[in-house]
Amino acid sequence: MKYFQILLKNYNCGNKFKLYRDIPTLNEYVLIDSEVTGIETFRLNEKDHWELEEYKNVDEILQIPTLQLAIPLSEIYEGTTFTAKA
């Protein structure tokens, strides 16, 4: 079952993002991990290339410039309990 979840997560990150990149108005794409503290933000730069910014620590602040929004990861993950991985 764990192997299937990993494949599903990879599909969501890879294949869906390929589809979303074709949306002409999309400038940012945010993936929030529900199993560990981790957020990946992809932003379209001035050369129309996608750049990755990663957040891995609960004391960081997620920046979403297109929405003029800054959210502490501590708020995003508030009340979240992660299970230990085998």
C-alpha positions in Angstrom: 0.0 0.0 0.0 2.8 2.4 0.8 4.4 1.9 -2.6 1.0 2.8 -4.3 0.9 6.1 -2.3 4.4 7.0 -3.4 3.5 6.4 -7.0 0.3 8.4 -6.6 2.2 11.3 -5.0 4.7 11.2 -7.9 1.8 11.3 -10.4 0.2 14.3 -8.7 3.5 16.2 -8.7 4.7 15.3 -12.2 1.8 14.5 -14.5 -0.7 17.1 -13.2 2.0 19.8 -13.2 2.7 19.1 -16.8 -1.0 19.7 -17.6 -1.2 22.8 -15.4 1.8 24.4 -17.1 -0.3 24.7 -20.2 -2.7 27.1 -18.4 -1.5 30.5 -19.7 -2.5 32.4 -16.6 -0.8 30.0 -14.1 2.2 31.7 -12.5 2.6 29.7 -9.3 2.0 26.1 -8.3 2.1 25.0 -4.7 2.4 21.4 -3.4 1.8 20.8 0.3 3.0 17.5 1.7 0.6 15.9 4.2 3.0 13.2 5.5 6.0 15.4 6.4 6.7 19.1 6.8 7.4 20.1 3.2 6.1 22.5 0.6 7.2 22.9 -2.9 6.4 26.1 -4.8 7.0 26.4 -8.5 7.1 29.9 -10.0 7.3 31.1 -13.5 10.3 33.5 -13.8 10.8 36.4 -16.3 12.3 34.0 -18.9 9.1 31.8 -18.7 11.0 29.0 -16.9 9.7 27.3 -13.8 11.7 27.7 -10.7 11.4 25.6 -7.5 11.4 26.9 -4.0 11.3 24.4 -1.1 10.1 24.9 2.5 11.1 22.1 4.9 11.1 23.7 8.3 8.0 24.6 10.4 9.6 28.0 11.3 9.7 29.2 7.6 7.1 31.4 6.0 5.5 30.4 2.7 5.5 33.3 0.3 2.9 33.5 -2.5 3.7 36.7 -4.3 0.9 36.5 -6.9 -1.6 36.6 -4.0 0.5 38.9 -1.9 0.3 36.3 0.8 2.7 35.1 3.5 1.7 32.1 5.7 3.9 30.6 8.4 4.3 26.9 8.0 3.5 26.5 11.7 -0.1 27.7 10.8 -0.4 25.4 7.8 0.7 22.4 9.8 -1.0 23.4 13.1 -2.8 20.4 14.6 -1.1 18.0 12.2 0.4 14.8 13.6 2.8 12.9 11.4 3.1 9.1 11.7 6.6 7.7 12.0 7.8 6.1 8.7 9.1 2.5 8.8 
